[in-house]
């Protein structure tokens, strides 16, 4: 999973967040964050969740639906993204 997340992140960075001509799929920051979460890389997951907010990712309203208890248990994530 980590390799997939790294690949998606590299494609996003290279494109500047804008799809290139001929590219069929655009990976938004929320999706990249979830791949890092799946890989257990919580710090990078949080970095990409922060980017989700910064770039006004249209998936932002659904971020709370995807967070696991493991990520919310981390101090940095709980202050930023987790209610309660």
C-alpha positions in Angstrom: 0.0 0.0 0.0 2.8 2.4 0.8 4.2 2.1 -2.8 0.7 2.9 -4.2 0.4 5.9 -1.9 3.9 7.1 -2.9 3.0 6.7 -6.6 -0.3 8.6 -6.3 1.4 11.4 -4.3 4.2 11.7 -6.9 1.6 11.9 -9.7 -0.3 14.6 -7.8 2.8 16.6 -7.1 4.0 16.3 -10.7 0.7 17.5 -12.1 0.3 20.3 -9.5 -3.1 18.9 -8.7 -4.3 19.4 -12.3 -4.9 16.4 -14.5 -2.5 16.0 -17.4 -3.9 15.6 -20.9 -4.7 11.9 -21.5 -4.6 11.0 -17.8 -7.8 9.2 -17.0 -7.6 9.4 -13.2 -6.8 12.2 -10.8 -5.9 11.3 -7.3 -7.1 13.9 -4.8 -5.3 14.5 -1.5 -8.1 12.7 0.5 -7.5 9.5 -1.5 -3.8 9.7 -1.1 -4.2 10.3 2.7 -6.3 7.1 2.9 -3.7 5.1 1.0 -1.1 6.2 3.6 -3.5 5.4 6.4 -4.0 1.9 4.9 -0.2 1.5 4.8 0.1 2.6 8.5 2.0 5.7 7.7 0.0 8.0 10.0 2.2 11.1 9.8 2.0 11.2 6.0 -1.7 10.5 6.1 -2.2 13.5 8.4 0.0 15.6 6.1 -2.2 14.7 3.1 -5.4 15.3 5.2 -4.1 18.8 5.9 -3.5 19.3 2.2 -7.1 18.2 1.6 -8.1 21.3 3.6 -5.6 23.6 2.0 -6.6 22.8 -1.6 -10.3 22.7 -0.9 -10.6 19.1 -2.0 -14.2 18.5 -2.9 -14.1 15.3 -0.9 -13.4 17.3 2.3 -17.0 16.9 3.7 -16.4 13.1 3.7 -13.1 13.0 5.5 -14.7 12.2 8.9 -16.3 9.1 7.4 -12.9 7.6 6.5 -10.9 8.1 9.7 -10.0 5.1 11.8 -9.8 5.1 15.5 -6.1 4.5 15.2 -5.5 7.8 13.4 -7.9 9.7 15.7 -6.0 8.4 18.7 -2.9 10.3 17.6 -2.7 13.7 19.2 -2.0 15.7 16.1 -4.9 14.1 14.2 -7.4 14.4 17.1 -6.8 18.2 17.4 -7.1 18.7 13.7 -9.7 16.3 12.3 -11.5 14.2 15.0 -14.5 15.5 16.9 -14.8 14.8 20.5 
